[in-house]
Amino acid sequence: MSTTAGYLARRAGQKERVRLLYRRALKDTLNWAVHRHLFYQDASELRDKFEANRNVENLDVIDRLIEDAEAQQRNFQHPDPYIVPWAPGGTKFTRNPPPPEGIEIIYNYGKEDQ
Amino acid sequence: MAAAALRPAILRHIRLSPAMAAPLVGATAAGQPLALARWLARPMSSHDAHLTRDEVVDRVLDVIKCHPKVDPSKVTPEAHFEKDLGLDSLDTVEVVMAIEEEFKLEIPDLEADKINSLPLAIEYVANHPMAG
């Protein structure tokens, strides 16, 4: 019984690792692609690489495959990835923040009577 | 508030034909007028006003329907990616990334991993202050 639970837990962990790996790799593919139409081709090749090992059952083999793929992904990371402008490291990070609540602009300050 | 004060000041210098002015006033219509009204409310700011929930739902559904493995007729705001739409876990990753791009978001990896259904995705985008 415990072995079944252990098997399932290990399997779930592996699935999560694969999802995260695929997400990171897909983002990296987008970073490397200069144009959108180049990305589509690269993305489908990336997906094929994952699909090739879809039916592997041996847990140890899966672990090794994931480690290899993670190492490969680390080696080929983009040095200057795209960052959404508002996110830390983005071009607009902390630029032009919204004014605090409750601030009112008075355009005729000092000339209210005229 | 500031926009309301600014409006007459701007309108004194700009002449709008009635046809153009109408959608700005009636900003309740979907799509372009809303975006324009949001932009006019705070020009050049990287911080837009919030999206309405309806707009979020519409755009999320559109993104999902455009995925090649999804049958558009099955897409509802309550659908689960894997159970209802028949996607696998890697497709889910792709879909979440597409939603991220649609709303110009950057979802942290571990949070994106937990989004596995349309209600969760809509909830996340609607509550995100930077969704645009």
gemmi code that builds the backbone of each chain (N, CA, C; Angstrom):
import gemmi

chains = {
    "A": [
        ("MET", (0.839, -1.206, 0.000), (0.000, 0.000, 0.000), (0.871, 1.252, 0.000)),
        ("SER", (1.873, 1.225, 0.917), (2.727, 2.408, 1.011), (3.538, 2.571, -0.270)),
        ("THR", (3.856, 1.443, -0.894), (4.625, 1.562, -2.133), (3.788, 2.210, -3.222)),
        ("THR", (2.475, 1.874, -3.237), (1.600, 2.500, -4.228), (1.532, 4.003, -4.000)),
        ("ALA", (1.356, 4.372, -2.703), (1.284, 5.807, -2.387), (2.601, 6.484, -2.764)),
        ("GLY", (3.701, 5.799, -2.434), (5.009, 6.356, -2.759), (5.180, 6.517, -4.255)),
        ("TYR", (4.711, 5.512, -4.989), (4.791, 5.571, -6.447), (4.007, 6.762, -6.978)),
        ("LEU", (2.767, 6.905, -6.463), (1.920, 8.000, -6.958), (2.524, 9.355, -6.618)),
        ("ALA", (3.068, 9.461, -5.389), (3.650, 10.743, -4.984), (4.831, 11.084, -5.889)),
        ("ARG", (5.660, 10.075, -6.146), (6.840, 10.333, -6.970), (6.420, 10.706, -8.398)),
        ("ARG", (5.386, 10.014, -8.868), (4.876, 10.272, -10.214), (4.326, 11.704, -10.316)),
        ("ALA", (3.583, 12.118, -9.271), (3.018, 13.476, -9.287), (4.130, 14.511, -9.283)),
        ("GLY", (5.177, 14.227, -8.471), (6.310, 15.141, -8.446), (6.964, 15.268, -9.800)),
        ("GLN", (7.098, 14.121, -10.466), (7.710, 14.147, -11.798), (6.857, 14.925, -12.787)),
        ("LYS", (5.534, 14.730, -12.699), (4.651, 15.453, -13.629), (4.783, 16.953, -13.431)),
        ("GLU", (4.857, 17.369, -12.159), (4.992, 18.801, -11.904), (6.314, 19.323, -12.462)),
        ("ARG", (7.374, 18.538, -12.255), (8.675, 18.980, -12.781), (8.624, 19.129, -14.293)),
        ("VAL", (7.937, 18.176, -14.947), (7.868, 18.241, -16.407), (7.073, 19.479, -16.838)),
        ("ARG", (5.968, 19.759, -16.145), (5.168, 20.942, -16.518), (5.995, 22.219, -16.380)),
        ("LEU", (6.705, 22.325, -15.232), (7.519, 23.527, -15.029), (8.619, 23.615, -16.081)),
        ("LEU", (9.231, 22.462, -16.350), (10.303, 22.449, -17.349), (9.765, 22.883, -18.707)),
        ("TYR", (8.595, 22.355, -19.069), (8.028, 22.702, -20.376), (7.708, 24.191, -20.433)),
        ("ARG", (7.177, 24.712, -19.339), (6.844, 26.133, -19.304), (8.088, 26.991, -19.483)),
        ("ARG", (9.125, 26.650, -18.723), (10.366, 27.446, -18.829), (10.970, 27.318, -20.220)),
        ("ALA", (10.963, 26.101, -20.740), (11.557, 25.891, -22.056), (10.767, 26.626, -23.137)),
        ("LEU", (9.442, 26.630, -22.984), (8.608, 27.299, -23.986), (8.839, 28.807, -23.955)),
        ("LYS", (8.964, 29.357, -22.737), (9.245, 30.790, -22.626), (10.604, 31.111, -23.228)),
        ("ASP", (11.556, 30.220, -22.974), (12.887, 30.445, -23.505), (12.886, 30.383, -25.027)),
        ("THR", (12.073, 29.461, -25.558), (11.955, 29.368, -27.014), (11.442, 30.680, -27.586)),
        ("LEU", (10.463, 31.264, -26.895), (9.925, 32.548, -27.346), (10.992, 33.630, -27.263)),
        ("ASN", (11.837, 33.563, -26.229), (12.904, 34.550, -26.097), (13.916, 34.444, -27.228)),
        ("TRP", (14.210, 33.212, -27.625), (15.214, 33.021, -28.662), (14.677, 33.343, -30.047)),
        ("ALA", (13.345, 33.225, -30.222), (12.777, 33.424, -31.556), (12.731, 34.916, -31.876)),
        ("VAL", (13.295, 35.271, -33.016), (13.328, 36.684, -33.391), (11.958, 37.130, -33.893)),
        ("HIS", (11.271, 36.233, -34.581), (9.945, 36.552, -35.100), (8.950, 35.522, -34.609)),
        ("ARG", (7.701, 35.927, -34.627), (6.667, 35.040, -34.138), (6.571, 33.763, -34.975)),
        ("HIS", (6.692, 33.891, -36.285), (6.511, 32.707, -37.117), (7.659, 31.712, -36.918)),
        ("LEU", (8.829, 32.202, -36.479), (9.917, 31.281, -36.158), (9.618, 30.540, -34.857)),
        ("PHE", (8.945, 31.252, -33.960), (8.613, 30.630, -32.669), (7.696, 29.428, -32.846)),
        ("TYR", (6.725, 29.530, -33.747), (5.767, 28.429, -33.899), (6.485, 27.133, -34.261)),
        ("GLN", (7.419, 27.232, -35.203), (8.175, 26.045, -35.600), (8.986, 25.494, -34.423)),
        ("ASP", (9.708, 26.394, -33.736), (10.541, 25.963, -32.611), (9.693, 25.340, -31.511)),
        ("ALA", (8.524, 25.947, -31.268), (7.666, 25.440, -30.198), (7.173, 24.045, -30.525)),
        ("SER", (6.833, 23.812, -31.794), (6.324, 22.481, -32.103), (7.450, 21.451, -32.062)),
        ("GLU", (8.688, 21.881, -32.367), (9.815, 20.954, -32.203), (10.054, 20.631, -30.729)),
        ("LEU", (9.909, 21.662, -29.888), (10.066, 21.441, -28.447), (9.018, 20.453, -27.947)),
        ("ARG", (7.797, 20.664, -28.403), (6.719, 19.773, -27.992), (6.992, 18.337, -28.449)),
        ("ASP", (7.531, 18.180, -29.659), (7.853, 16.840, -30.154), (8.889, 16.152, -29.270)),
        ("LYS", (9.851, 16.957, -28.771), (10.866, 16.367, -27.891), (10.218, 15.818, -26.624)),
        ("PHE", (9.225, 16.543, -26.102), (8.537, 16.053, -24.904), (7.665, 14.841, -25.245)),
        ("GLU", (6.995, 14.917, -26.399), (6.082, 13.830, -26.781), (6.843, 12.534, -27.019)),
        ("ALA", (8.105, 12.634, -27.445), (8.888, 11.430, -27.754), (8.993, 10.522, -26.540)),
        ("ASN", (9.002, 11.108, -25.328), (9.149, 10.303, -24.114), (7.847, 10.186, -23.334)),
        ("ARG", (6.729, 10.385, -24.007), (5.442, 10.388, -23.322), (5.156, 9.053, -22.630)),
        ("ASN", (5.550, 7.939, -23.277), (5.133, 6.630, -22.778), (6.188, 5.922, -21.943)),
        ("VAL", (7.201, 6.639, -21.499), (8.203, 6.013, -20.637), (7.571, 5.707, -19.283)),
        ("GLU", (7.751, 4.459, -18.792), (7.086, 4.058, -17.544), (8.052, 3.972, -16.370)),
        ("ASN", (9.313, 3.632, -16.655), (10.289, 3.412, -15.580), (10.618, 4.728, -14.867)),
        ("LEU", (10.368, 4.750, -13.536), (10.525, 6.009, -12.797), (11.957, 6.522, -12.843)),
        ("ASP", (12.916, 5.610, -12.721), (14.306, 6.059, -12.708), (14.706, 6.644, -14.058)),
        ("VAL", (14.208, 5.997, -15.110), (14.504, 6.526, -16.447), (13.892, 7.920, -16.594)),
        ("ILE", (12.652, 8.071, -16.092), (12.000, 9.385, -16.196), (12.819, 10.434, -15.454)),
        ("ASP", (13.269, 10.073, -14.234), (14.095, 11.020, -13.469), (15.323, 11.445, -14.264)),
        ("ARG", (15.956, 10.469, -14.886), (17.171, 10.796, -15.630), (16.847, 11.701, -16.824)),
        ("LEU", (15.760, 11.369, -17.510), (15.374, 12.192, -18.662), (15.093, 13.629, -18.231)),
        ("ILE", (14.364, 13.769, -17.105), (14.040, 15.127, -16.638), (15.312, 15.875, -16.292)),
        ("GLU", (16.237, 15.180, -15.591), (17.481, 15.861, -15.212), (18.263, 16.298, -16.448)),
        ("ASP", (18.336, 15.417, -17.426), (19.042, 15.773, -18.666), (18.408, 17.006, -19.308)),
        ("ALA", (17.070, 16.981, -19.380), (16.381, 18.082, -20.052), (16.550, 19.379, -19.276)),
        ("GLU", (16.502, 19.277, -17.934), (16.692, 20.492, -17.132), (18.089, 21.059, -17.316)),
        ("ALA", (19.075, 20.159, -17.370), (20.445, 20.616, -17.585), (20.567, 21.304, -18.938)),
        ("GLN", (19.930, 20.694, -19.952), (19.994, 21.280, -21.289), (19.329, 22.649, -21.307)),
        ("GLN", (18.185, 22.744, -20.609), (17.471, 24.017, -20.574), (18.323, 25.085, -19.888)),
        ("ARG", (18.999, 24.695, -18.793), (19.868, 25.661, -18.095), (20.981, 26.141, -19.012)),
        ("ASN", (21.538, 25.217, -19.771), (22.667, 25.591, -20.632), (22.264, 26.545, -21.740)),
        ("PHE", (21.020, 26.414, -22.200), (20.617, 27.215, -23.360), (19.687, 28.352, -23.003)),
        ("GLN", (19.693, 28.764, -21.734), (18.853, 29.891, -21.339), (19.251, 31.161, -22.083)),
        ("HIS", (18.243, 31.980, -22.354), (18.528, 33.245, -23.030), (19.184, 34.215, -22.040)),
        ("PRO", (20.259, 34.890, -22.449), (20.934, 35.804, -21.516), (20.119, 37.066, -21.206)),
        ("ASP", (19.214, 37.433, -22.091), (18.473, 38.679, -21.878), (17.001, 38.427, -22.194)),
        ("PRO", (16.317, 37.691, -21.315), (14.948, 37.269, -21.634), (13.977, 38.441, -21.638)),
        ("TYR", (12.847, 38.252, -22.312), (11.801, 39.276, -22.289), (11.185, 39.336, -20.895)),
        ("ILE", (11.043, 40.553, -20.388), (10.369, 40.745, -19.104), (9.220, 41.711, -19.337)),
        ("VAL", (8.040, 41.354, -18.861), (6.886, 42.234, -18.975), (7.240, 43.583, -18.353)),
        ("PRO", (6.893, 44.723, -19.016), (7.408, 46.024, -18.601), (7.256, 46.361, -17.113)),
        ("TRP", (6.109, 46.012, -16.514), (5.918, 46.438, -15.123), (6.632, 45.548, -14.126)),
        ("ALA", (7.078, 44.352, -14.562), (7.669, 43.384, -13.632), (9.075, 43.829, -13.237)),
        ("PRO", (9.584, 43.353, -12.096), (10.948, 43.700, -11.700), (11.919, 43.363, -12.819)),
        ("GLY", (12.754, 44.348, -13.180), (13.663, 44.139, -14.298), (13.109, 44.621, -15.615)),
        ("GLY", (11.798, 44.917, -15.661), (11.179, 45.403, -16.884), (11.461, 46.881, -17.097)),
        ("THR", (11.159, 47.368, -18.301), (11.516, 48.746, -18.632), (10.696, 49.787, -17.879)),
        ("LYS", (9.481, 49.440, -17.472), (8.638, 50.417, -16.781), (8.543, 50.142, -15.282)),
        ("PHE", (9.398, 49.276, -14.780), (9.311, 48.898, -13.372), (9.476, 50.126, -12.471)),
        ("THR", (8.464, 50.395, -11.640), (8.383, 51.544, -10.716), (8.360, 52.893, -11.437)),
        ("ARG", (8.187, 52.911, -12.748), (8.049, 54.195, -13.434), (6.588, 54.629, -13.401)),
        ("ASN", (6.362, 55.905, -13.201), (5.033, 56.491, -13.261), (4.016, 55.679, -12.455)),
        ("PRO", (4.287, 55.511, -11.158), (3.336, 54.741, -10.358), (2.062, 55.551, -10.137)),
        ("PRO", (0.950, 54.888, -9.838), (-0.288, 55.623, -9.629), (-0.180, 56.467, -8.364)),
        ("PRO", (-0.793, 57.656, -8.360), (-0.736, 58.486, -7.149), (-1.482, 57.806, -6.019)),
        ("PRO", (-1.134, 58.123, -4.772), (-1.830, 57.509, -3.646), (-3.311, 57.853, -3.674)),
        ("GLU", (-4.107, 57.029, -3.055), (-5.553, 57.251, -2.978), (-5.830, 58.579, -2.267)),
        ("GLY", (-6.894, 59.258, -2.679), (-7.340, 60.436, -1.949), (-6.625, 61.710, -2.338)),
        ("ILE", (-5.818, 61.662, -3.379), (-5.160, 62.893, -3.819), (-6.006, 63.548, -4.897)),
        ("GLU", (-6.201, 64.835, -4.758), (-7.032, 65.547, -5.719), (-6.194, 66.676, -6.326)),
        ("ILE", (-6.273, 66.816, -7.627), (-5.523, 67.895, -8.273), (-6.416, 69.122, -8.331)),
        ("ILE", (-5.944, 70.249, -7.788), (-6.718, 71.483, -7.834), (-6.058, 72.390, -8.866)),
        ("TYR", (-6.762, 72.611, -9.960), (-6.127, 73.318, -11.077), (-6.082, 74.826, -10.868)),
        ("ASN", (-7.042, 75.346, -10.111), (-7.050, 76.808, -9.923), (-6.632, 77.170, -8.502)),
        ("TYR", (-5.621, 76.455, -7.984), (-5.200, 76.667, -6.608), (-4.744, 78.114, -6.401)),
        ("GLY", (-5.282, 78.782, -5.409), (-4.918, 80.165, -5.134), (-5.698, 81.163, -5.954)),
        ("LYS", (-6.448, 80.685, -6.947), (-7.218, 81.603, -7.787), (-8.682, 81.227, -7.777)),
        ("GLU", (-9.101, 80.599, -6.662), (-10.465, 80.081, -6.626), (-11.515, 81.179, -6.799)),
        ("ASP", (-11.162, 82.431, -6.372), (-12.172, 83.504, -6.381), (-12.346, 84.117, -7.757)),
        ("GLN", (-11.334, 84.027, -8.607), (-11.412, 84.740, -9.888), (-12.241, 83.996, -10.923)),
    ],
    "B": [
        ("MET", (-11.778, 61.428, -11.475), (-11.951, 62.726, -10.830), (-11.080, 63.753, -11.550)),
        ("ALA", (-9.780, 63.431, -11.574), (-8.865, 64.322, -12.284), (-9.230, 64.367, -13.765)),
        ("ALA", (-9.641, 63.193, -14.273), (-10.004, 63.125, -15.688), (-11.197, 64.017, -15.977)),
        ("ALA", (-12.157, 64.025, -15.035), (-13.345, 64.851, -15.215), (-12.971, 66.332, -15.242)),
        ("ALA", (-11.980, 66.687, -14.413), (-11.556, 68.086, -14.375), (-10.782, 68.451, -15.638)),
        ("LEU", (-10.005, 67.462, -16.097), (-9.151, 67.702, -17.259), (-9.964, 67.793, -18.542)),
        ("ARG", (-11.067, 67.097, -18.575), (-11.839, 66.917, -19.790), (-12.249, 68.220, -20.463)),
        ("PRO", (-12.890, 69.139, -19.698), (-13.256, 70.402, -20.367), (-12.036, 71.147, -20.872)),
        ("ALA", (-10.935, 71.058, -20.112), (-9.717, 71.760, -20.524), (-9.214, 71.226, -21.859)),
        ("ILE", (-9.281, 69.925, -22.017), (-8.836, 69.325, -23.284), (-9.821, 69.640, -24.392)),
        ("LEU", (-11.091, 69.508, -24.067), (-12.115, 69.669, -25.097), (-12.151, 71.094, -25.631)),
        ("ARG", (-11.687, 72.070, -24.836), (-11.633, 73.440, -25.334), (-10.682, 73.558, -26.516)),
        ("HIS", (-9.648, 72.716, -26.515), (-8.630, 72.829, -27.564), (-8.823, 71.835, -28.694)),
        ("ILE", (-9.614, 70.833, -28.462), (-9.792, 69.797, -29.487), (-11.232, 69.801, -29.961)),
        ("ARG", (-11.360, 69.712, -31.260), (-12.710, 69.629, -31.812), (-12.951, 68.208, -32.279)),
        ("LEU", (-13.954, 67.576, -31.727), (-14.281, 66.214, -32.129), (-15.574, 66.238, -32.903)),
        ("SER", (-15.585, 65.491, -33.991), (-16.855, 65.362, -34.697), (-17.784, 64.509, -33.837)),
        ("PRO", (-19.099, 64.752, -33.921), (-20.030, 64.025, -33.063), (-19.890, 62.519, -33.172)),
        ("ALA", (-19.608, 62.036, -34.388), (-19.502, 60.592, -34.582), (-18.372, 60.011, -33.758)),
        ("MET", (-17.280, 60.765, -33.630), (-16.158, 60.255, -32.853), (-16.398, 60.417, -31.361)),
        ("ALA", (-17.074, 61.488, -31.000), (-17.255, 61.768, -29.580), (-18.216, 60.775, -28.948)),
        ("ALA", (-19.160, 60.283, -29.738), (-20.194, 59.421, -29.163), (-19.637, 58.192, -28.442)),
        ("PRO", (-18.750, 57.398, -29.098), (-18.264, 56.209, -28.390), (-17.481, 56.532, -27.136)),
        ("LEU", (-16.832, 57.693, -27.092), (-16.085, 58.061, -25.884), (-17.035, 58.267, -24.718)),
        ("VAL", (-18.154, 58.893, -25.025), (-19.114, 59.170, -23.951), (-19.764, 57.873, -23.505)),
        ("GLY", (-20.263, 57.113, -24.497), (-20.923, 55.862, -24.153), (-19.911, 54.745, -24.014)),
        ("ALA", (-19.056, 54.850, -23.025), (-17.939, 53.913, -22.916), (-18.366, 52.536, -22.434)),
        ("THR", (-19.665, 52.309, -22.310), (-20.101, 51.000, -21.840), (-20.038, 49.949, -22.933)),
        ("ALA", (-19.978, 50.386, -24.186), (-19.888, 49.412, -25.277), (-18.585, 48.628, -25.164)),
        ("ALA", (-18.593, 47.380, -25.656), (-17.432, 46.517, -25.474), (-16.312, 46.905, -26.410)),
        ("GLY", (-15.092, 46.522, -26.051), (-13.954, 46.607, -26.952), (-13.281, 47.958, -27.010)),
        ("GLN", (-13.095, 48.468, -28.210), (-12.277, 49.656, -28.433), (-12.623, 50.864, -27.566)),
        ("PRO", (-13.899, 51.282, -27.532), (-14.201, 52.480, -26.762), (-13.754, 52.361, -25.312)),
        ("LEU", (-13.896, 51.147, -24.757), (-13.474, 50.936, -23.368), (-11.978, 51.162, -23.218)),
        ("ALA", (-11.233, 50.551, -24.127), (-9.782, 50.684, -24.049), (-9.385, 52.144, -24.193)),
        ("LEU", (-10.039, 52.829, -25.112), (-9.721, 54.240, -25.353), (-10.067, 55.083, -24.125)),
        ("ALA", (-11.234, 54.786, -23.547), (-11.650, 55.542, -22.368), (-10.667, 55.317, -21.229)),
        ("ARG", (-10.210, 54.061, -21.107), (-9.239, 53.768, -20.051), (-7.959, 54.538, -20.274)),
        ("TRP", (-7.553, 54.591, -21.550), (-6.306, 55.285, -21.836), (-6.467, 56.775, -21.576)),
        ("LEU", (-7.622, 57.328, -21.969), (-7.843, 58.764, -21.767), (-7.886, 59.107, -20.290)),
        ("ALA", (-8.330, 58.157, -19.465), (-8.445, 58.444, -18.042), (-7.078, 58.701, -17.420)),
        ("ARG", (-6.051, 58.104, -17.954), (-4.727, 58.286, -17.362), (-3.676, 58.092, -18.439)),
        ("PRO", (-3.484, 59.129, -19.281), (-2.623, 58.993, -20.455), (-1.182, 58.670, -20.062)),
        ("MET", (-0.516, 57.864, -20.854), (0.908, 57.543, -20.716), (1.231, 56.781, -19.443)),
        ("SER", (0.252, 56.399, -18.686), (0.546, 55.671, -17.464), (0.689, 54.193, -17.770)),
        ("SER", (1.597, 53.551, -17.043), (1.707, 52.105, -17.209), (0.649, 51.401, -16.376)),
        ("HIS", (-0.099, 52.145, -15.607), (-1.121, 51.545, -14.760), (-2.503, 51.885, -15.294)),
        ("ASP", (-3.131, 50.917, -15.907), (-4.468, 51.162, -16.437), (-5.497, 50.942, -15.346)),
        ("ALA", (-6.685, 51.425, -15.625), (-7.785, 51.094, -14.731), (-8.080, 49.603, -14.895)),
        ("HIS", (-8.825, 49.060, -13.957), (-9.109, 47.628, -14.016), (-9.941, 47.261, -15.228)),
        ("LEU", (-9.710, 46.059, -15.711), (-10.596, 45.503, -16.732), (-11.902, 45.120, -16.046)),
        ("THR", (-12.981, 45.179, -16.812), (-14.216, 44.654, -16.243), (-14.187, 43.138, -16.335)),
        ("ARG", (-14.939, 42.509, -15.456), (-14.920, 41.049, -15.417), (-15.438, 40.447, -16.732)),
        ("ASP", (-16.475, 41.090, -17.310), (-17.031, 40.571, -18.571), (-15.980, 40.563, -19.672)),
        ("GLU", (-15.208, 41.647, -19.687), (-14.179, 41.747, -20.722), (-13.130, 40.662, -20.533)),
        ("VAL", (-12.773, 40.420, -19.261), (-11.798, 39.361, -18.975), (-12.333, 38.017, -19.450)),
        ("VAL", (-13.591, 37.727, -19.113), (-14.181, 36.441, -19.502), (-14.167, 36.302, -21.019)),
        ("ASP", (-14.610, 37.346, -21.718), (-14.640, 37.306, -23.187), (-13.277, 36.985, -23.771)),
        ("ARG", (-12.283, 37.715, -23.296), (-10.960, 37.569, -23.903), (-10.326, 36.234, -23.548)),
        ("VAL", (-10.557, 35.765, -22.310), (-10.015, 34.449, -21.945), (-10.663, 33.373, -22.817)),
        ("LEU", (-11.985, 33.450, -22.996), (-12.670, 32.451, -23.830), (-12.136, 32.494, -25.258)),
        ("ASP", (-11.913, 33.704, -25.774), (-11.385, 33.821, -27.142), (-10.030, 33.130, -27.269)),
        ("VAL", (-9.172, 33.361, -26.270), (-7.839, 32.752, -26.316), (-7.957, 31.237, -26.333)),
        ("ILE", (-8.802, 30.695, -25.457), (-8.926, 29.227, -25.371), (-9.470, 28.680, -26.688)),
        ("LYS", (-10.459, 29.377, -27.253), (-11.064, 28.879, -28.497), (-10.052, 28.838, -29.633)),
        ("CYS", (-9.030, 29.683, -29.554), (-8.050, 29.727, -30.639), (-7.023, 28.608, -30.545)),
        ("HIS", (-7.005, 27.880, -29.430), (-6.033, 26.783, -29.324), (-6.441, 25.663, -30.283)),
        ("PRO", (-5.493, 25.157, -31.086), (-5.858, 24.188, -32.134), (-6.487, 22.902, -31.606)),
        ("LYS", (-6.180, 22.507, -30.359), (-6.703, 21.224, -29.873), (-8.036, 21.363, -29.156)),
        ("VAL", (-8.574, 22.588, -29.119), (-9.811, 22.806, -28.366), (-10.990, 22.879, -29.324)),
        ("ASP", (-12.065, 22.219, -28.954), (-13.313, 22.335, -29.701), (-14.045, 23.584, -29.180)),
        ("PRO", (-14.155, 24.640, -30.029), (-14.704, 25.919, -29.535), (-16.092, 25.791, -28.928)),
        ("SER", (-16.876, 24.797, -29.383), (-18.246, 24.704, -28.877), (-18.274, 24.222, -27.435)),
        ("LYS", (-17.186, 23.601, -26.959), (-17.176, 23.091, -25.585), (-16.705, 24.133, -24.577)),
        ("VAL", (-16.211, 25.272, -25.087), (-15.606, 26.242, -24.180), (-16.680, 27.038, -23.458)),
        ("THR", (-16.716, 26.897, -22.142), (-17.614, 27.697, -21.306), (-16.788, 28.275, -20.167)),
        ("PRO", (-17.294, 29.315, -19.491), (-16.518, 29.894, -18.382), (-16.315, 28.938, -17.217)),
        ("GLU", (-16.987, 27.776, -17.205), (-16.830, 26.847, -16.083), (-15.968, 25.636, -16.445)),
        ("ALA", (-15.431, 25.608, -17.646), (-14.773, 24.385, -18.122), (-13.432, 24.153, -17.436)),
        ("HIS", (-13.107, 22.876, -17.262), (-11.800, 22.461, -16.760), (-10.952, 22.064, -17.974)),
        ("PHE", (-9.699, 22.512, -17.994), (-8.880, 22.294, -19.193), (-8.770, 20.809, -19.530)),
        ("GLU", (-8.446, 19.991, -18.519), (-8.181, 18.583, -18.827), (-9.464, 17.751, -18.857)),
        ("LYS", (-10.362, 18.007, -17.902), (-11.563, 17.162, -17.835), (-12.576, 17.504, -18.919)),
        ("ASP", (-12.817, 18.795, -19.147), (-13.879, 19.185, -20.081), (-13.372, 19.424, -21.495)),
        ("LEU", (-12.179, 19.996, -21.614), (-11.709, 20.363, -22.947), (-10.780, 19.321, -23.541)),
        ("GLY", (-10.430, 18.282, -22.757), (-9.615, 17.206, -23.299), (-8.171, 17.597, -23.592)),
        ("LEU", (-7.668, 18.607, -22.894), (-6.256, 18.967, -23.082), (-5.400, 18.127, -22.147)),
        ("ASP", (-4.120, 17.931, -22.502), (-3.234, 17.277, -21.535), (-2.438, 18.353, -20.787)),
        ("SER", (-1.565, 17.891, -19.877), (-0.927, 18.861, -18.981), (-0.047, 19.843, -19.747)),
        ("LEU", (0.601, 19.380, -20.812), (1.466, 20.293, -21.564), (0.632, 21.318, -22.347)),
        ("ASP", (-0.544, 20.862, -22.862), (-1.440, 21.817, -23.527), (-1.881, 22.889, -22.549)),
        ("THR", (-2.134, 22.456, -21.302), (-2.544, 23.423, -20.287), (-1.468, 24.486, -20.093)),
        ("VAL", (-0.210, 24.027, -20.081), (0.890, 24.990, -19.963), (0.835, 25.995, -21.114)),
        ("GLU", (0.608, 25.486, -22.322), (0.549, 26.378, -23.490), (-0.601, 27.375, -23.367)),
        ("VAL", (-1.758, 26.862, -22.942), (-2.930, 27.730, -22.837), (-2.700, 28.835, -21.805)),
        ("VAL", (-2.131, 28.444, -20.663), (-1.881, 29.451, -19.625), (-0.902, 30.497, -20.143)),
        ("MET", (0.086, 30.057, -20.911), (1.042, 31.015, -21.457), (0.359, 31.954, -22.455)),
        ("ALA", (-0.582, 31.408, -23.220), (-1.308, 32.253, -24.175), (-2.134, 33.303, -23.435)),
        ("ILE", (-2.766, 32.895, -22.332), (-3.545, 33.858, -21.543), (-2.625, 34.938, -20.986)),
        ("GLU", (-1.461, 34.499, -20.535), (-0.481, 35.432, -20.005), (-0.119, 36.488, -21.050)),
        ("GLU", (0.093, 36.043, -22.274), (0.465, 36.992, -23.315), (-0.686, 37.899, -23.676)),
        ("GLU", (-1.888, 37.344, -23.687), (-3.062, 38.134, -24.044), (-3.217, 39.322, -23.092)),
        ("PHE", (-2.991, 39.087, -21.812), (-3.210, 40.149, -20.826), (-1.912, 40.815, -20.393)),
        ("LYS", (-0.829, 40.569, -21.113), (0.467, 41.165, -20.818), (0.852, 40.943, -19.356)),
        ("LEU", (0.691, 39.729, -18.913), (1.005, 39.399, -17.523), (2.291, 38.592, -17.454)),
        ("GLU", (2.848, 38.541, -16.257), (3.918, 37.596, -16.001), (3.508, 36.823, -14.763)),
        ("ILE", (3.027, 35.622, -14.961), (2.575, 34.802, -13.840), (3.745, 33.971, -13.357)),
        ("PRO", (4.051, 34.010, -12.050), (5.157, 33.177, -11.558), (4.902, 31.702, -11.880)),
        ("ASP", (5.977, 30.960, -12.156), (5.849, 29.582, -12.638), (4.968, 28.720, -11.733)),
        ("LEU", (5.196, 28.822, -10.420), (4.468, 27.925, -9.523), (2.982, 28.275, -9.463)),
        ("GLU", (2.652, 29.560, -9.625), (1.234, 29.936, -9.644), (0.593, 29.518, -10.959)),
        ("ALA", (1.326, 29.706, -12.047), (0.784, 29.316, -13.351), (0.515, 27.823, -13.396)),
        ("ASP", (1.325, 27.060, -12.676), (1.175, 25.609, -12.662), (-0.153, 25.203, -12.011)),
        ("LYS", (-0.664, 26.044, -11.129), (-1.901, 25.684, -10.415), (-3.148, 26.058, -11.201)),
        ("ILE", (-2.997, 26.862, -12.252), (-4.167, 27.259, -13.039), (-4.502, 26.124, -13.991)),
        ("ASN", (-5.571, 25.387, -13.681), (-5.894, 24.246, -14.538), (-7.339, 24.264, -15.022)),
        ("SER", (-8.025, 25.386, -14.812), (-9.406, 25.453, -15.290), (-9.739, 26.903, -15.637)),
        ("LEU", (-10.794, 27.081, -16.406), (-11.166, 28.438, -16.818), (-11.571, 29.328, -15.643)),
        ("PRO", (-12.362, 28.833, -14.658), (-12.685, 29.723, -13.533), (-11.442, 30.243, -12.833)),
        ("LEU", (-10.442, 29.365, -12.640), (-9.213, 29.812, -11.972), (-8.501, 30.861, -12.811)),
        ("ALA", (-8.437, 30.626, -14.119), (-7.736, 31.574, -14.993), (-8.434, 32.935, -14.974)),
        ("ILE", (-9.763, 32.902, -15.081), (-10.521, 34.156, -15.096), (-10.341, 34.885, -13.772)),
        ("GLU", (-10.413, 34.104, -12.677), (-10.231, 34.687, -11.343), (-8.872, 35.366, -11.238)),
        ("TYR", (-7.844, 34.651, -11.702), (-6.486, 35.189, -11.570), (-6.347, 36.482, -12.360)),
        ("VAL", (-6.820, 36.479, -13.603), (-6.634, 37.665, -14.445), (-7.466, 38.831, -13.910)),
        ("ALA", (-8.712, 38.532, -13.507), (-9.594, 39.614, -13.061), (-9.060, 40.269, -11.799)),
        ("ASN", (-8.357, 39.499, -10.958), (-7.845, 40.062, -9.707), (-6.445, 40.625, -9.841)),
        ("HIS", (-5.861, 40.518, -11.030), (-4.487, 40.978, -11.177), (-4.477, 42.479, -11.470)),
        ("PRO", (-3.763, 43.266, -10.677), (-3.816, 44.717, -10.873), (-3.210, 45.179, -12.193)),
        ("MET", (-2.343, 44.352, -12.803), (-1.649, 44.799, -14.013), (-2.244, 44.222, -15.291)),
        ("ALA", (-3.332, 43.450, -15.178), (-3.918, 42.862, -16.387), (-4.355, 43.970, -17.331)),
        ("GLY", (-3.918, 43.887, -18.598), (-4.237, 44.974, -19.523), (-4.834, 44.475, -20.816)),
    ],
}
model = gemmi.Model(1)
for chain_id, residues in chains.items():
    chain = gemmi.Chain(chain_id)
    for i, (resn, *xyz) in enumerate(residues, 1):
        res = gemmi.Residue()
        res.name, res.seqid = resn, gemmi.SeqId(i, " ")
        for name, pos in zip(("N", "CA", "C"), xyz):
            atom = gemmi.Atom()
            atom.name, atom.element = name, gemmi.Element(name[0])
            atom.pos, atom.b_iso = gemmi.Position(*pos), 0.0
            res.add_atom(atom)
        chain.add_residue(res)
    model.add_chain(chain)
structure = gemmi.Structure()
structure.add_model(model)
structure.setup_entities()
